[in-house]
Amino acid sequence: MIPIITVEDEMRKIEKPWSPKVITKVNDQVIRLAMFKGTYPMHKHSNEDELFYVVRGTITIQIENNQKLLINQGDLAVIPKGVKHSPTSESESYVLMFEPFVLKSSGD
């Protein structure tokens, strides 16, 4: 049987920020769901791009060159490999991240 995943149900299971949970796999990719609140440290992924899709709330991603990306609910952005970035959110925001299974959420 092919499962149907209700993202809203998965959001209710998340208890703390910055703890991504794999909600499904697609080929060599995973879709992780996380609550963002506060600031995550500046980091980069040398070999993988990272896609952020905001399901609920608003996040800001600080890029190493002082650029800031404001990503609202329903919007997405791709951070290219090798780009240092730091996501932040003033209130609880829920974000789907589409990324290779091998990607470490903490960067390298």
Secondary structure, DSSP 8 states (H G I E B T S, - for coil): ------HHHHHHT--STT--EEEEEETTEEEEEEEEEEE---B--SS--EEEEEEESEEEEEETTS-EEEEETT-EEEE-TT--EEEEEEEEEEEEEEEETT--TT--
